[in-house]
Amino acid sequence: MGVRKDLKRAKQRSDLAARVHTELIRQDGVVREVRTAAFDSASATGTTADIPFTNAAEAPDAVVLRRKEAGTWRPVTAAAFAREVTAAAKGLIAAGLEPGGRVALMSRTRYEWAVLDFAIWAAGGQTVPIYATSSAEQIAWIVEDSGARFVIAETEENARTVRAACASMGDQPGLWELDSGAILELARLGKDIGDAEADKRRAALTPDTIATVCYTSGTTGRPKGCVLTHGNLHAEAASTVELLHPIFKEVTGQVATTLLFLPLAHILGRVIQVACMLARIEVGHCPSIKPDELRPELRSFKPTFVVGVPYLFEKIHDTGRATAEKIGRGSSFERADRIAVRFGEAYLDKFLDRGKGPSLGLYLAWALYDLLVYRRVRKEIGGRLRYAISGGSPLDRRLNLFFYAAGIIVYEGYGLTETTAAATIIPPLSPRPGTVGLPVPGTSVRIADDGEVLIKGPIVFGSYWNNPDATEQVLDGGWFATGDLGELDDDGYLRITGRKKDILVTSGGKNVSPAVLEDRLRSRPPIGQCIVVGDNRPFVGAVITLEPDAVEHWLAVRKAPRGTPMSQVIKDPRMLADVQKAVDYANEAVSRAESIRKFVVVEGEFTEDNGLLTPSLKIKRHAVARAYEQQIEALYQG
């Protein structure tokens, strides 16, 4: 209950409660545009390259990061971090990095990423992130298209892939390997370069200077390089910090800390890192988002907040269910789940002055299941976690309410690489599960006549690298056409309803957005991944995979032999009945004409390795449709 009481207290503080000012523009009685005023204190001064040095000058002993060494999280002060950044920057200058030159950085999320990103900027350069899982073909395209003169790879295997990718290039980029001591090597290279040279490079930067060229992971076609400036990054980071940090400090009364595990090659993880450095929020790094590898790190680091994707929250919830069933308390978890949704709904109504709040009976039921279930969920993710930010795709509303009842407030946001991550986010004192919130300060959101979401503001990118035609297609008068479909409610909150290019049109002429169905399907065990099909077909169908951990647990509960072939599992009537329950839940959100009539459960998974997911875990719909073409055809036969 602590986090909710603190949030109520924070709401009562007028200086916190009245910080977000929005303007609504209506057309025919419907909200078509919402504008959120910028915070005066969030205006860009200097560049993101200055952040480590400002921190070192103003608070040299402040702990800004924690680095795991020999199983222990060692504190890194602002002064120590600035020294490491300077040493690496001087090494890059000594190696021949020119002002405006590009350095490709291929690594998982780790401490060195932070050092090198700021070092590249301090040397006057531009960072070109590459996912650590990228193929040689993808690397070759990004390095050649961006004109990167240097590549820093994480592992020996990554370095081999980079060499293979660049073998045919006339001008081979310089290559360093993190695991072979790239940071130390750069420090040695730059030992004869004076600090004044790095200071001069950094001083020459302006908010309009390009900071990074981020290549979209892309579900179709070649990735496009989004050109983001220091001004873009600073506007996003500063607005996010000003919006959230004062509330979170009031809510928790704790020193804010976070464990970053999203890929730093993705703009969301990257901007969160910049924002945390700006606010001097302690940051740790974890290279994996896989639940079994991430959970021990969460327990040891004990963050007060995290930034994740719905997949993470789904797996935490599923783990709680599986643990309860293993000890014979599966029915208790199901009741706890239902109680959490009811309690969360009622408490939110009270908080937002829409109702009386939970009844005495509901409070007592919540207190019981807090002892039996919810506290175990909190313990699973470190015990100190009080709030979280979720992005990438919509989070199931019931799941959001479950975490709310468990004492963890999840704020959803929405954005793209082209908007420097979050373009909208739930205001801390006005939660509204089921939406992705209001525009971040300084940003406007408009709904076009065809339902497409348009975004304008200092967070919007200026161009695609070397691609003026693509730029012209999505930018018009400062408005960025996202390709997503959405709607604004009466208070200006945005709800994403689908992807414009993914809309299915059945042979009966019904337009269907698959996102709503797919998001709800994936939130229910034992579903792993799925796609909804039905374009030019008589009805909507679905191709579904099973989550391996959920299958293992399903077999154990039913005392079936471990290692039962998946070919048998997907045909088991009991499993198909459980999948049908998930389908029924998904269908509750749509009309009958839009509902899934038939589905097929297939072996295997949609993964990045088999080419069916992008590095940011988006489904490559056309690739999945090709891979399971026969199964899809079978849905519509007979």
C-alpha positions in Angstrom: 0.0 0.0 0.0 3.0 2.3 0.6 3.4 3.4 -3.0 -0.3 4.2 -3.4 -0.4 6.3 -0.2 2.7 8.2 -1.2 1.3 8.8 -4.7 -1.9 10.2 -3.1 0.2 12.4 -0.9 2.2 13.6 -3.9 -1.0 14.4 -5.8 -2.1 16.7 -2.9 1.1 18.8 -3.4 0.0 21.6 -5.8 3.4 22.2 -7.2 3.6 18.5 -8.3 0.0 18.1 -9.3 -0.2 21.1 -11.7 3.1 20.6 -13.6 1.7 19.3 -16.9 -0.3 21.8 -19.0 -2.2 20.5 -22.1 -4.2 22.1 -24.8 -6.9 20.2 -26.6 -8.0 20.9 -30.2 -11.4 19.5 -31.1 -13.0 18.9 -34.5 -16.7 18.0 -34.7 -16.7 17.3 -30.9 -13.8 14.9 -31.1 -10.2 15.6 -29.8 -8.0 15.6 -32.9 -4.9 17.2 -31.4 -3.3 17.6 -28.0 -0.3 19.8 -27.2 1.7 19.6 -23.9 3.6 22.7 -22.9 7.4 22.4 -22.4 9.0 22.8 -19.0 11.1 26.0 -18.9 13.8 24.1 -17.0 14.1 21.5 -19.8 15.4 23.9 -22.4 18.6 22.7 -24.1 21.8 24.3 -22.9 25.0 22.8 -24.2 24.9 19.3 -25.5 24.5 15.7 -24.2 28.3 15.5 -24.5 28.6 18.0 -21.6 26.6 15.9 -19.1 29.5 13.8 -17.6 31.7 16.9 -17.2 28.9 19.0 -15.7 28.2 16.2 -13.2 32.0 16.0 -12.4 32.2 19.8 -11.8 29.0 20.1 -9.7 29.0 16.8 -7.8 32.3 15.0 -8.3 31.6 12.4 -5.5 28.0 11.6 -6.6 27.6 8.0 -7.6 26.2 8.0 -11.1 26.8 4.4 -12.1 27.4 1.0 -10.6 29.7 -1.5 -12.3 29.6 -5.2 -11.6 33.0 -6.6 -10.8 33.6 -10.1 -9.3 29.9 -10.3 -8.4 29.8 -7.0 -6.6 28.2 -3.7 -7.8 31.0 -1.2 -7.5 30.1 2.6 -7.3 31.4 4.9 -10.0 31.5 8.6 -9.1 30.8 11.4 -11.5 34.5 12.5 -11.4 35.7 8.9 -12.1 33.3 8.5 -15.0 34.3 11.8 -16.6 38.0 10.8 -16.4 37.2 7.5 -18.2 35.2 9.4 -20.9 38.0 11.8 -21.4 40.7 9.1 -21.7 38.6 7.2 -24.3 37.8 10.4 -26.2 41.5 11.3 -26.5 42.2 7.8 -27.7 39.7 8.2 -30.5 41.2 11.5 -31.5 44.6 10.0 -31.5 43.3 7.2 -33.7 42.2 9.7 -36.3 38.5 10.4 -35.5 37.7 13.8 -37.1 34.9 16.1 -35.8 31.7 14.8 -37.3 33.2 11.4 -37.9 31.2 8.3 -37.1 32.0 5.3 -34.9 29.9 2.2 -35.0 29.4 0.5 -31.6 28.3 -3.1 -31.6 27.7 -4.4 -28.1 25.1 -5.7 -25.7 24.1 -3.5 -22.7 27.2 -3.0 -20.5 29.1 -0.3 -18.6 31.6 0.3 -21.5 28.7 1.3 -23.7 28.1 4.4 -21.5 31.8 5.3 -21.5 32.1 5.0 -25.3 28.9 6.8 -26.2 29.9 9.9 -24.2 33.5 9.5 -25.4 32.5 9.5 -29.0 30.5 12.7 -28.4 33.3 14.3 -26.4 35.7 13.7 -29.3 33.2 15.5 -31.6 32.0 12.3 -33.2 28.7 10.5 -33.9 27.7 7.1 -32.6 26.3 4.5 -34.9 24.7 1.7 -32.8 24.7 -1.8 -34.1 22.8 -4.7 -32.4 25.2 -7.3 -31.1 23.1 -10.0 -32.8 23.4 -8.4 -36.3 24.5 -10.4 -39.3 27.4 -9.7 -41.5 25.1 -8.4 -44.2 23.4 -6.0 -41.8 26.7 -4.8 -40.4 28.1 -4.2 -43.9 25.0 -2.1 -44.8 25.2 0.0 -41.7 28.9 0.6 -41.8 29.0 1.4 -45.5 25.9 3.5 -45.5 26.9 5.5 -42.5 30.5 5.9 -43.5 31.7 4.8 -40.1 35.5 4.9 -40.0 35.8 2.9 -36.8 33.9 -0.1 -35.3 34.0 -1.1 -31.6 32.8 -4.7 -31.2 32.0 -6.4 -27.9 33.3 -10.0 -28.3 35.8 -11.9 -30.4 32.9 -13.4 -32.3 31.4 -9.9 -33.0 34.8 -8.8 -34.2 35.1 -11.8 -36.6 31.6 -10.9 -38.0 32.6 -7.3 -38.5 35.8 -8.3 -40.3 33.8 -10.6 -42.6 31.2 -7.9 -43.2 33.9 -5.3 -44.1 36.2 -7.5 -46.0 35.2 -6.3 -49.4 35.2 -2.6 -48.5 38.0 -0.6 -50.1 38.6 1.5 -47.0 38.6 -0.9 -44.0 37.3 0.7 -40.7 39.5 0.6 -37.7 38.4 -2.2 -35.2 38.6 -2.6 -31.5 37.2 -5.3 -29.3 35.8 -4.6 -25.8 36.6 -8.0 -24.4 40.2 -7.6 -25.5 40.6 -4.3 -23.6 39.4 -1.7 -26.1 38.9 0.9 -23.3 42.5 0.5 -22.0 43.9 0.5 -25.6 42.1 3.8 -26.3 43.5 5.3 -23.1 47.0 4.3 -24.1 46.5 5.7 -27.6 45.4 9.1 -26.2 48.0 9.5 -23.4 49.9 12.1 -25.4 46.7 14.1 -26.3 46.0 17.0 -24.0 42.7 17.4 -22.3 42.4 20.8 -24.0 41.9 19.1 -27.4 39.0 17.1 -26.2 37.5 20.1 -24.5 37.8 22.1 -27.7 36.1 19.3 -29.7 33.2 19.2 -27.1 32.9 23.0 -27.0 32.4 23.1 -30.7 29.2 21.1 -30.5 25.8 22.7 -30.6 22.2 21.3 -30.0 21.9 21.1 -33.9 25.0 18.9 -34.2 24.3 15.3 -35.1 24.8 13.0 -32.1 23.9 9.7 -33.5 22.6 7.8 -36.6 20.3 5.1 -35.4 19.3 2.4 -37.9 15.7 1.2 -37.4 15.6 -2.5 -36.9 13.0 -2.7 -39.7 10.4 -5.4 -40.2 10.7 -5.1 -44.0 13.4 -3.8 -46.3 16.8 -2.3 -45.4 17.1 -0.3 -42.2 17.0 3.4 -42.4 19.4 5.6 -40.5 17.5 8.1 -38.2 19.6 11.3 -37.8 19.2 12.5 -34.2 20.9 15.6 -32.9 22.2 16.5 -29.4 19.1 18.8 -29.2 16.8 15.8 -29.9 18.4 13.7 -27.2 18.5 16.5 -24.7 14.9 17.5 -25.3 13.8 13.9 -24.7 16.0 13.2 -21.7 15.4 16.6 -20.0 11.6 16.4 -20.5 11.4 12.9 -19.2 13.5 13.7 -16.1 11.5 16.9 -15.3 8.2 15.0 -15.7 8.9 11.9 -13.8 11.8 12.3 -11.4 10.3 14.8 -8.9 7.2 12.6 -8.5 9.2 9.4 -8.1 11.4 11.0 -5.4 8.3 12.1 -3.6 6.7 8.6 -4.0 9.6 6.5 -2.8 11.7 8.7 -0.6 14.6 6.7 -2.0 17.7 7.4 -4.0 16.5 6.5 -7.5 18.4 3.6 -9.1 17.7 1.6 -12.2 19.1 -1.5 -13.9 19.3 -1.1 -17.7 18.8 -4.2 -19.7 17.2 -3.1 -22.9 19.6 -3.1 -25.8 21.5 0.2 -25.9 21.5 -0.1 -29.7 17.7 0.7 -29.3 16.8 4.3 -28.8 14.7 3.7 -25.6 17.5 2.2 -23.6 19.9 4.8 -24.9 17.8 7.8 -24.0 17.0 6.4 -20.5 20.8 6.2 -20.0 21.3 9.8 -21.0 18.3 10.9 -18.8 19.7 9.1 -15.8 23.1 10.6 -16.3 21.4 14.0 -16.6 19.5 13.5 -13.3 22.4 11.7 -11.6 20.3 8.6 -11.1 22.4 5.5 -10.3 22.5 3.1 -13.3 23.7 -0.5 -13.6 23.8 -2.6 -16.7 22.7 -6.1 -17.5 23.4 -7.6 -21.0 20.3 -9.8 -21.1 16.6 -9.4 -21.2 16.0 -13.2 -20.8 14.0 -13.6 -17.6 16.2 -16.4 -16.1 19.3 -14.3 -16.6 17.8 -11.0 -15.7 16.0 -11.9 -12.4 19.2 -12.7 -10.4 20.6 -9.3 -11.5 17.4 -7.5 -10.4 17.6 -9.2 -7.1 21.3 -8.2 -6.5 21.0 -4.6 -7.9 17.6 -3.9 -6.3 16.5 -1.0 -8.5 13.8 1.4 -7.5 12.5 1.6 -11.1 13.0 -0.2 -14.4 12.3 0.4 -18.1 11.1 -2.6 -20.0 8.8 -4.0 -22.7 5.5 -5.8 -22.1 7.3 -9.1 -22.6 9.2 -8.6 -19.3 6.1 -7.9 -17.2 4.3 -10.8 -18.9 7.1 -13.2 -17.9 7.3 -11.9 -14.3 3.5 -12.5 -14.0 3.8 -15.9 -15.6 6.7 -16.9 -13.3 4.5 -16.0 -10.3 1.7 -18.2 -11.7 4.1 -21.1 -12.4 5.7 -20.9 -8.9 2.3 -20.9 -7.2 1.2 -23.9 -9.2 4.4 -25.8 -8.4 3.6 -25.6 -4.7 0.0 -26.4 -5.2 -1.4 -22.9 -5.0 -2.4 -22.4 -8.6 -6.0 -21.6 -7.6 -4.8 -19.1 -5.1 -2.8 -17.2 -7.8 -5.8 -17.1 -10.0 -7.9 -15.6 -7.2 -5.1 -13.2 -6.5 -5.0 -12.2 -10.1 -8.7 -11.5 -10.2 -8.6 -9.6 -6.8 -5.7 -7.5 -8.1 -7.6 -6.3 -11.2 -10.7 -5.5 -9.1 -8.6 -3.8 -6.4 -6.5 -1.8 -8.9 -9.5 -0.7 -10.8 -11.3 0.5 -7.6 -8.3 2.2 -6.1 -7.6 4.0 -9.4 -11.2 5.3 -9.4 -10.7 6.7 -5.9 -7.3 8.2 -6.7 -8.8 9.9 -9.8 -11.9 11.0 -7.9 -14.2 8.8 -9.9 -15.4 6.5 -7.2 -15.3 5.5 -3.5 -12.5 3.0 -3.9 -12.2 -0.6 -2.7 -14.8 -2.0 -0.3 -13.7 -3.3 3.1 -14.0 -6.8 1.8 -11.9 -6.1 -1.2 -9.2 -4.4 1.1 -9.1 -7.6 3.3 -8.8 -9.8 0.2 -6.0 -7.6 -1.1 -4.2 -7.8 2.2 -4.4 -11.6 2.3 -3.0 -12.0 -1.2 -0.4 -9.4 -0.6 1.0 -11.8 2.0 0.6 -14.8 -0.2 1.3 -13.6 -3.7 2.1 -9.9 -4.4 5.1 -9.6 -2.0 6.6 -12.6 -3.8 6.3 -10.8 -7.1 8.0 -7.8 -5.6 10.8 -10.0 -4.2 11.3 -11.6 -7.6 12.4 -8.2 -9.0 14.6 -7.0 -6.2 12.2 -6.0 -3.4 12.7 -2.2 -3.8 11.0 -1.7 -7.2 8.2 0.9 -6.9 7.6 2.0 -10.5 8.3 1.0 -14.0 8.1 2.4 -17.6 6.8 0.1 -20.3 7.2 0.8 -24.0 7.6 -0.9 -27.4 4.0 -2.2 -27.6 0.8 -1.9 -25.5 0.7 -3.6 -22.1 -2.4 -5.6 -21.4 -4.6 -3.5 -19.1 -5.3 -6.3 -16.7 -1.6 -6.9 -16.3 -1.1 -3.2 -15.6 -3.7 -3.4 -12.9 -2.2 -6.5 -11.4 1.2 -4.8 -10.9 -0.6 -1.7 -9.5 -2.2 -3.9 -6.9 1.2 -5.5 -6.2 2.6 -2.0 -5.3 4.4 -1.4 -8.7 3.0 1.4 -10.8 3.7 0.8 -14.5 3.7 3.9 -16.7 3.2 3.2 -20.4 4.7 5.3 -23.1 4.8 5.3 -26.9 7.4 6.4 -29.4 9.7 5.5 -32.2 13.4 6.0 -33.1 12.3 9.0 -35.2 10.8 10.6 -32.1 14.0 9.9 -30.0 12.0 7.3 -28.0 8.9 8.4 -26.0 6.6 10.8 -27.7 3.8 10.2 -25.1 3.9 8.9 -21.5 1.4 8.4 -18.7 1.5 11.5 -16.4 2.7 10.2 -13.0 -0.3 11.7 -11.1 -2.9 10.8 -13.7 -2.6 7.1 -14.5 -4.9 5.7 -17.1 -4.2 2.0 -17.9 -5.1 1.1 -21.5 -3.6 4.3 -22.9 -0.1 5.4 -23.7 -0.6 8.8 -22.0 -0.2 12.4 -23.1 2.5 14.0 -25.2 5.8 14.5 -23.4 6.4 18.2 -22.6 7.0 20.3 -25.7 5.3 17.8 -28.0 2.1 17.7 -30.0 0.1 14.7 -31.2 -2.5 14.9 -34.0 -4.7 12.3 -35.4 -4.9 12.5 -39.3 -8.1 12.0 -41.2 -7.2 8.4 -41.8 -6.4 7.8 -38.2 -2.7 8.0 -38.5 -0.8 9.4 -35.5 1.3 12.5 -36.3 3.9 13.9 -33.9 5.6 17.3 -33.8 8.2 18.8 -31.4 11.9 19.1 -30.6 12.1 15.3 -30.1 11.3 14.6 -33.8 14.2 13.7 -36.0 15.3 15.8 -39.0 16.0 13.3 -41.7 17.0 9.8 -42.7 20.6 9.4 -43.5 21.3 9.5 -47.2 17.6 9.0 -47.9 15.8 12.3 -48.8 12.9 10.4 -50.5 12.1 8.4 -47.4 12.4 11.6 -45.3 9.9 13.5 -47.5 7.4 10.6 -47.2 7.1 11.0 -43.4 7.9 14.6 -42.6 5.5 17.4 -43.6 5.7 20.8 -42.0 7.5 19.4 -39.0 4.8 16.7 -38.4 6.1 13.2 -38.4 3.8 10.5 -39.8 4.3 7.5 -37.6 2.6 4.8 -39.6 0.6 3.9 -36.4 -3.1 4.3 -36.0 -4.6 5.8 -32.9 -7.3 7.9 -31.2 -7.3 10.6 -28.5 -9.8 10.4 -25.7 -11.7 13.4 -24.3 -8.7 14.3 -22.1 -6.1 14.0 -24.8 -4.8 10.6 -23.8 -3.5 8.5 -26.8 -4.5 4.9 -27.5 -2.7 3.0 -30.2 -5.1 0.9 -32.2 -2.8 -0.6 -34.8 -0.2 -0.3 -37.5 -1.4 1.4 -40.7 0.5 -1.0 -43.0 -0.6 -4.1 -40.9 -4.4 -3.5 -41.3 -6.1 -6.6 -42.7 -9.1 -6.3 -44.9 -11.2 -9.5 -45.0 -13.0 -10.6 -48.2 -16.1 -9.3 -46.6 -14.6 -5.8 -46.4 -14.0 -5.7 -42.6 -10.9 -3.7 -41.6 -9.1 -5.5 -38.8 -6.1 -4.3 -36.7 -4.1 -7.3 -35.7 -2.2 -5.5 -32.9 -5.1 -5.5 -30.4 -5.7 -9.3 -30.8 -2.0 -10.2 -30.8 -1.1 -8.1 -27.7 -3.9 -9.7 -25.7 -3.0 -13.2 -27.0 0.7 -12.9 -25.9 -0.4 -11.8 -22.4 -1.9 -15.2 -21.7 0.0 -18.4 -21.1 0.9 -20.7 -22.8 1.1 -18.4 -25.8 4.6 -17.5 -27.0 4.4 -15.5 -30.2 1.6 -15.1 -32.7 0.4 -13.4 -35.8 -3.2 -12.7 -36.9 -4.0 -13.3 -40.5 -7.0 -12.8 -42.7 -6.2 -10.3 -45.5 -8.5 -11.0 -48.4 -9.8 -14.0 -46.5 -13.3 -14.8 -45.3 -12.4 -14.6 -41.6 -9.6 -13.8 -39.2 -7.3 -16.6 -38.1 -4.1 -16.8 -36.1 -0.7 -18.6 -36.1 0.4 -19.3 -32.6 3.6 -20.6 -31.0 3.9 -21.8 -27.4 6.3 -20.4 -24.8 8.8 -23.2 -24.0 8.9 -22.4 -20.2 5.1 -22.4 -20.1 5.0 -25.8 -21.9 7.5 -27.3 -19.5 5.4 -26.1 -16.6 2.2 -27.3 -18.3 3.7 -30.8 -18.6 4.9 -30.8 -15.0 1.5 -29.8 -13.6 -0.2 -32.6 -15.6 2.6 -35.1 -14.6 3.4 -35.7 -18.3 6.9 -36.9 -19.2 9.4 -34.1 -19.4 10.7 -33.8 -22.9 7.4 -34.8 -24.5 7.9 -33.8 -28.2 6.4 -30.5 -29.1 4.7 -32.2 -32.1 2.6 -34.1 -29.5 2.0 -31.1 -27.2 0.5 -28.9 -29.9 -2.0 -31.6 -30.8 -3.0 -32.4 -27.2 -6.7 -31.5 -26.7 -6.0 -30.1 -23.2 -3.3 -27.8 -24.6 -5.6 -26.7 -27.5 -8.3 -26.0 -24.9 -5.9 -23.7 -23.0 -4.9 -21.9 -26.2 -8.6 -21.5 -27.0 -9.0 -19.7 -23.6 -6.3 -17.2 -24.6 -8.0 -16.8 -28.0 -11.4 -16.2 -26.2 -9.7 -13.5 -24.0 -8.3 -11.8 -27.1 -11.7 -11.9 -28.8 -13.3 -10.0 -25.9 -11.6 -6.8 -27.2 -13.2 -6.9 -30.7 -16.4 -7.3 -32.5 -17.4 -10.8 -33.8 -16.5 -9.8 -37.4 -12.9 -9.0 -36.1 -12.5 -12.0 -33.9 -10.3 -15.0 -34.4 -12.4 -17.8 -35.8 -9.7 -20.5 -36.3 -6.1 -20.9 -35.2 -3.2 -23.2 -35.7 -0.5 -24.0 -33.1 2.9 -24.5 -34.7 6.2 -25.9 -33.5 9.2 -23.7 -33.0 9.5 -20.0 -32.0 9.7 -16.6 -33.7 13.2 -15.5 -32.9 15.8 -13.1 -34.2 18.0 -16.1 -35.1 15.5 -17.6 -37.5 14.7 -14.3 -39.0 11.2 -13.9 -37.7 11.9 -11.2 -35.2 13.8 -7.9 -35.4 16.5 -7.2 -32.8 13.9 -5.0 -30.9 11.6 -8.1 -30.8 9.1 -6.9 -33.4 7.5 -9.6 -35.6 8.5 -9.7 -39.3 5.0 -10.4 -40.4 5.8 -11.2 -44.1 8.7 -13.6 -43.0 6.3 -15.4 -40.6 3.6 -15.7 -43.3 6.2 -17.2 -45.7 7.5 -19.6 -43.1 4.1 -20.9 -42.2 2.4 -20.5 -45.6 1.1 -24.1 -45.6 -0.4 -23.9 -42.1 -2.1 -20.6 -43.0 -3.6 -22.1 -46.2 -4.9 -25.0 -44.2 -6.9 -22.7 -41.9 -9.0 -21.6 -44.9 -9.5 -25.0 -46.5 -12.7 -27.0 -46.0 
